[in-house]
C-alpha cells in the first residue's frame, strides 16, 4: 500500500507539474502579444519605426492617443459602436426571450414546426448576395437599423432561454394566474428576473459580437458617418504603413500609421475588458446552465 501511495503521489506531482508548465506557457503566449500591443501604443513614432519587439517603451509618448482622440471621426465612430452595441444587445436579448418564452409552452399550436424551422436557420442561411438584396429591398442600406434589425434573433440563444424557462416551476406561473396575472405580467415579473444569469450570458456574447462586427458595415454601409470603431480600425489597417506628419487640429504630431493603429486597437478593446468583470458572475452562472441535473 505504501508503494502504491508513493507511486500515486509521484504521478500526481508529475501531472501537476506538466499542467503548470503548459498553463504558464499558454499564458505567456497570450499575454506577451497583448502586452506588446499596449506598450507599443505608448511608444513614439521613432521607436516604432525602428521595428522589433518592444517590451517597454524607450520613448514614452501619448502622440498616438492624441492622434486618435483628436480625430472627430473617431468620436463619432465610438458613439456609433456604443449605440449599436447597447441597443442591439437590449433588443436581441428581449426579442429572444419573448420567442423562447412562447416556444417553452407545450400548449402553443405549431410549436414543433416553429422549433424545426428555427433549427434550420442555425445551419443554413440565404447567402451573402440574397441577404444584400433583402437588405436593399427593406431599405436598410446606409441605415443605422441595419445593425439592429437583422441581429434581433438568434435561435441558438432562443434554445438556451427556452430550456431555462422550462425549468421554472409551473406552480409560480399558476399562482400568478390565480392572482390575475396575464402572460405579459408573468413574463416580465417572473421569468425575466429568474433568467438573469442566462440573459446576462447571452448579452455578453452578443455584445462582444456587436462591438467587434465590421462586416455589416463593409457590406451595407457606405456613409462614413455610420462607421463604427471597428470599421475605422479596418480603414487604418489598410492604409499605408509609412511614417507621416499628421496635422490634427492645430497641432502637428509626428506619428506613424502603425502607432495610431495600435492605439485604436487598445481603445476598441478596453470597453469589453472593463465590462467582462462586471458580468463575470452572471457569465459563469449562465455557462453552468444544464451542466448539472439533479
LOGU-890301 format. One line per 10 residues: number of its first residue (from 1); for each residue x, y negated, z negated of C-alpha. Coordinates in pm, 1 decimal. Each point is the difference from the previous one (the first is absolute). Layout:
BEGIN
NUM	X/Y/Z ~ ...
***
This chain:
BEGIN
1	0.0/0.0/0.0 ~ 284.8/-237.1/-80.6 ~ 159.3/63.4/339.2 ~ -332.7/-60.2/175.0 ~ -60.2/-317.3/-200.7 ~ 350.8/-125.0/74.3 ~ -43.3/80.3/369.4 ~ -335.9/-179.8/-3.0 ~ 154.1/-306.7/-161.8 ~ 281.4/-0.1/256.0
11	-246.0/28.1/290.6 ~ -207.1/-282.8/-146.3 ~ 307.3/-223.5/-35.2 ~ 107.9/74.5/358.7 ~ -350.4/-74.3/124.8 ~ -16.7/-326.2/-194.6 ~ 345.1/-104.6/122.5 ~ -89.2/63.5/364.5 ~ -327.4/-187.8/-44.0 ~ 178.0/-298.0/-154.9
21	258.9/-8.7/278.4 ~ -268.5/15.6/270.4 ~ -217.1/-266.1/-165.6 ~ 295.3/-234.2/-51.8 ~ 105.6/52.1/363.5 ~ -349.5/-74.2/134.2 ~ -27.5/-303.2/-228.5 ~ 328.4/-139.2/132.2 ~ -109.8/63.4/359.2 ~ -323.1/-194.1/-63.1
31	126.7/-280.2/-226.7 ~ 325.8/-94.2/175.5 ~ -159.1/-109.9/333.5 ~ -266.0/-197.0/-188.4 ~ 267.1/-165.9/-212.2 ~ 197.6/-84.0/313.1 ~ -304.6/-166.1/158.5 ~ -74.4/-210.8/-308.7 ~ 362.7/-102.8/-57.4 ~ 58.3/-73.7/368.7
41	-305.7/-227.0/4.3 ~ 177.2/-219.5/-258.6 ~ 324.3/-12.3/199.9 ~ 109.2/-285.3/221.8 ~ -3.7/19.0/376.4 ~ 379.3/15.6/4.5 ~ 2.9/310.4/-222.7 ~ -265.0/172.8/209.9 ~ 186.6/-85.0/321.3 ~ 304.4/186.7/-131.0
51	-205.9/320.1/-12.0 ~ 59.3/300.3/-223.2 ~ -177.2/122.3/-310.1 ~ -70.8/-269.1/-260.5 ~ -18.4/125.3/-357.3 ~ 11.2/-349.0/-150.0 ~ -22.3/-335.2/183.2 ~ 343.0/-157.8/40.3 ~ -166.9/-329.8/89.5 ~ -330.8/-33.4/-182.8
61	-248.9/-200.7/201.7 ~ -372.7/-71.6/14.9 ~ 20.4/-115.0/362.4 ~ -189.9/303.1/128.7 ~ -289.6/-51.7/-241.2 ~ -6.0/-373.1/78.1 ~ -29.9/92.8/366.2 ~ -290.4/231.5/-80.4 ~ -199.1/-221.5/-234.7 ~ 47.5/-325.1/191.8
71	-150.0/154.1/310.4 ~ -371.0/-87.9/2.8 ~ -83.0/309.0/205.6 ~ 134.2/222.6/-279.4 ~ -240.7/-155.2/-251.5 ~ -291.4/43.4/239.8 ~ 104.7/361.5/63.2 ~ 21.7/58.7/-375.8 ~ -354.6/-134.3/-43.5 ~ -127.5/225.6/281.5
81	172.6/304.2/-154.4 ~ -144.0/-68.7/-346.1 ~ -348.3/-72.9/137.8 ~ -20.3/308.0/219.4 ~ 140.5/222.6/-273.8 ~ -233.3/-124.6/-274.8 ~ -313.9/-12.4/215.7 ~ 91.7/323.8/176.9 ~ 58.4/192.2/-322.5 ~ -320.3/-122.9/-168.9
91	-222.5/70.2/299.8 ~ 168.7/332.7/78.0 ~ -29.3/137.1/-353.1 ~ -357.7/-119.2/-44.8 ~ -113.6/130.6/339.6 ~ 166.4/339.8/-52.3 ~ -153.6/17.7/-347.6 ~ -348.1/-63.6/139.3 ~ 38.2/269.5/265.4 ~ 155.4/243.6/-248.0
101	-281.5/-61.4/-249.5 ~ -266.4/75.5/260.9 ~ 173.3/312.1/132.0 ~ 54.1/132.6/-352.3 ~ -375.5/52.8/-36.9 ~ -115.0/343.2/113.9 ~ -354.8/-121.1/65.5 ~ 109.6/-242.4/275.2 ~ -134.4/121.5/335.3 ~ 263.4/79.6/260.6
111	280.7/-21.5/-257.3 ~ 191.0/295.2/146.1 ~ -23.9/-148.1/349.2 ~ 131.3/-338.5/-117.6 ~ 285.0/166.1/-188.3 ~ 90.5/209.7/305.5 ~ 3.6/-306.9/223.8 ~ 214.7/-181.8/-252.7 ~ 250.8/284.6/-17.2 ~ 33.3/-9.2/380.4
121	112.7/-364.7/-21.8 ~ 285.1/107.3/-228.8 ~ 159.2/201.7/281.7 ~ -110.4/-172.7/321.0 ~ -17.3/-362.0/109.4 ~ -113.9/-181.1/311.5 ~ 353.3/-90.9/105.2 ~ 174.8/-332.6/34.6 ~ -156.0/-124.0/326.3 ~ -364.1/93.2/-82.6
131	45.0/-155.3/-345.1 ~ 134.9/-318.7/158.7 ~ -297.2/-17.3/236.8 ~ -234.1/53.4/-295.4 ~ 163.4/-284.0/-194.6 ~ -32.5/-219.9/308.0 ~ -370.2/78.9/41.7 ~ -58.6/-67.9/-370.5 ~ 168.5/-339.9/34.0 ~ 269.4/82.8/-254.5
141	300.2/-95.3/213.0 ~ 182.0/-298.0/-149.7 ~ -229.8/14.4/-300.8 ~ 88.8/37.1/-368.4 ~ -272.7/264.0/-32.9 ~ 194.2/241.9/216.6 ~ 205.6/61.1/-315.5 ~ -309.8/72.9/-209.1 ~ -283.7/166.3/196.3 ~ 192.6/290.4/164.1
151	158.8/81.3/-338.7 ~ -326.8/14.6/-193.7 ~ -27.5/378.3/-2.3 ~ 246.4/281.5/-53.1 ~ -171.8/334.0/-36.3 ~ 298.5/135.7/-189.4 ~ -72.0/-256.9/-271.9 ~ -371.7/77.1/24.0 ~ 71.4/366.9/-76.0 ~ 208.7/-94.0/-305.5
161	-276.8/-220.7/-138.7 ~ -272.2/246.0/96.9 ~ 168.1/278.4/-197.3 ~ 53.7/-236.0/-293.4 ~ -367.5/-102.4/-3.5 ~ -101.4/365.7/-5.7 ~ 180.5/40.2/-333.1 ~ -209.6/-270.1/-165.7 ~ -254.4/173.2/-227.7 ~ -352.2/8.2/142.1
171	-131.4/-87.3/-346.0 ~ 141.2/-353.7/32.9 ~ -185.5/-58.6/324.1 ~ -319.7/156.9/-132.8 ~ 3.6/-213.7/-314.9 ~ 57.2/-312.7/212.1 ~ -298.3/89.0/219.6 ~ -216.8/53.7/-308.9 ~ 97.6/-351.3/-113.6 ~ -116.5/-133.8/337.5
181	333.0/-28.8/177.2 ~ 0.2/24.4/378.5 ~ 270.2/140.8/225.6 ~ 184.8/-333.7/26.9 ~ -10.4/-54.1/-376.1 ~ 124.5/354.2/-65.3 ~ 272.2/-35.0/261.2 ~ 127.2/-336.1/-126.0 ~ -44.0/53.7/-373.9 ~ 95.5/367.0/-41.5
191	188.5/144.9/295.3 ~ 221.2/-297.4/80.7 ~ 135.0/-47.5/-358.4 ~ 55.5/375.9/-41.8 ~ 186.8/26.6/330.6 ~ 252.9/-280.3/-60.8 ~ 304.9/234.1/-2.0 ~ -95.6/142.8/339.8 ~ -88.8/-341.2/141.1 ~ 322.9/-155.9/-128.4
201	200.5/277.1/167.0 ~ -180.8/-54.7/330.3 ~ 42.0/-376.2/-38.1 ~ 375.6/39.5/-50.1 ~ 47.7/220.1/306.4 ~ -226.7/-215.9/216.4 ~ 161.8/-319.0/-128.6 ~ 348.0/118.9/90.4 ~ -126.9/102.9/343.1 ~ -170.4/-336.1/56.3
211	303.2/-195.6/-119.4 ~ 246.1/193.4/218.4 ~ -219.7/16.5/311.9 ~ 121.6/-190.0/303.0 ~ -121.2/225.5/283.0 ~ -352.8/-140.7/-29.0 ~ 143.3/-346.3/58.8 ~ 218.6/116.8/287.0 ~ -291.3/169.7/177.0 ~ -288.1/-239.2/-59.2
221	140.9/-341.4/-97.9 ~ 177.3/-254.8/220.2 ~ -84.1/-306.9/-210.2 ~ 308.7/-63.2/-213.4 ~ -208.7/-175.4/-267.0 ~ -142.2/345.9/-83.4 ~ 340.3/168.1/-29.5 ~ 64.7/169.2/-339.6 ~ 340.6/19.8/-165.6 ~ 80.9/338.2/150.4
231	-50.7/-133.8/352.2 ~ 219.2/-297.6/-81.8 ~ 265.4/242.9/-123.5 ~ -34.3/196.1/323.0 ~ 48.8/-319.8/198.6 ~ 313.7/-81.1/-199.7 ~ 140.1/350.5/53.7 ~ -36.4/-17.0/377.9 ~ 171.7/-337.4/15.9 ~ 364.3/-41.8/82.7
241	244.2/101.6/-274.1 ~ 245.0/-279.3/83.1 ~ 81.4/-266.5/-255.5 ~ -169.2/-333.3/59.3 ~ -68.9/-338.1/-151.4 ~ -363.1/-32.9/-104.6 ~ -157.0/-334.7/-71.4 ~ -264.6/59.3/-264.2 ~ -187.8/-315.8/-89.0 ~ 263.1/-268.8/-32.8
251	269.8/236.7/-129.2 ~ 245.0/185.9/222.8 ~ 79.9/339.8/-145.6 ~ 276.9/227.0/120.3 ~ -150.5/346.6/5.5 ~ -37.7/309.0/213.6 ~ -298.6/184.2/135.7 ~ 108.4/301.8/-204.3 ~ -0.4/-204.9/-319.8 ~ -350.7/-133.3/65.5
261	-109.2/352.0/89.9 ~ 130.2/138.6/-331.3 ~ -159.2/-280.3/-200.0 ~ -331.6/60.6/176.5 ~ 22.6/371.4/-81.6 ~ 43.0/-82.6/-369.6 ~ -288.9/-248.2/6.8 ~ -234.7/244.8/174.0 ~ 92.2/287.4/-232.3 ~ -9.2/-187.7/-331.9
271	-383.0/-23.1/-40.7 ~ -42.6/378.4/35.1 ~ 286.1/60.8/-245.2 ~ -169.2/-233.6/-250.9 ~ -346.3/153.9/44.4 ~ 107.8/364.0/-32.8 ~ 77.1/-6.4/-378.0 ~ -337.5/-166.8/-62.7 ~ -189.8/279.8/178.5 ~ 236.3/280.5/-98.5
281	-213.0/141.3/-283.3 ~ -304.7/12.5/227.2 ~ 214.6/143.2/277.5 ~ 121.1/289.5/-219.0 ~ -352.6/74.2/-122.0 ~ -134.8/-8.6/352.2 ~ 268.9/230.9/134.6 ~ -90.9/253.8/-268.8 ~ -362.1/14.9/114.1 ~ -86.6/361.0/72.7
291	344.3/121.8/-103.4 ~ -136.7/157.4/-317.7 ~ -331.9/181.1/-16.7 ~ -142.3/89.9/-335.4
***
